[in-house]
């Protein structure tokens, strides 16, 4: 038996202003079986966490390239 899915999470590649993301949200709402689409507002904590993760990954990449 396969798993039953009750939600999908869509992650965009960068923070996008609400006016620019509305057409994408409208398109997703038109898809079959979609009940609702909600926007998640960026906050400082998520931006900091993303930048720290990028920094750690870039340091590890440089270590690999140096060796």
TAQUIRA-V811376 format. One record per residue. RES is the residue in one small letter. OMEGA is omega in whole degrees, 0 to 359 (* if undefined). NEAR is the number of other C-alpha atoms within 12 Angstrom. D_FIRST is the distance of its C-alpha to the first C-alpha in whole Angstrom. Layout:
RES,OMEGA,NEAR,D_FIRST ; RES,OMEGA,NEAR,D_FIRST
This chain:
x,180,3,0 ; x,178,4,4 ; x,175,5,7 ; x,183,7,9 ; x,180,8,13 ; x,180,10,16 ; x,172,12,18 ; x,175,14,20 ; x,178,13,23 ; x,180,15,25 ; x,179,14,28 ; x,187,15,31 ; x,178,8,33 ; x,177,15,36 ; x,183,19,38 ; x,181,18,39 ; x,185,15,41 ; x,180,16,39 ; x,182,12,42 ; x,183,14,40 ; x,183,23,36 ; x,178,16,36 ; x,178,15,36 ; x,178,21,33 ; x,178,23,32 ; x,179,19,33 ; x,179,14,31 ; x,179,21,28 ; x,181,16,28 ; x,181,14,29 ; x,180,13,25 ; x,176,9,23 ; x,179,13,21 ; x,179,16,23 ; x,185,15,25 ; x,175,18,27 ; x,180,22,28 ; x,177,20,30 ; x,176,22,32 ; x,183,17,33 ; x,178,15,36 ; x,175,18,37 ; x,184,11,39 ; x,181,11,42 ; x,180,11,39 ; x,178,15,37 ; x,178,15,39 ; x,180,13,41 ; x,179,14,37 ; x,181,18,37 ; x,178,15,40 ; x,178,14,40 ; x,177,14,37 ; x,180,14,38 ; x,180,14,41 ; x,180,14,40 ; x,180,14,38 ; x,176,14,41 ; x,179,14,43 ; x,178,14,40 ; x,178,13,41 ; x,177,12,44 ; x,179,11,44 ; x,181,10,42 ; x,180,9,45 ; x,184,8,48 ; x,*,7,47
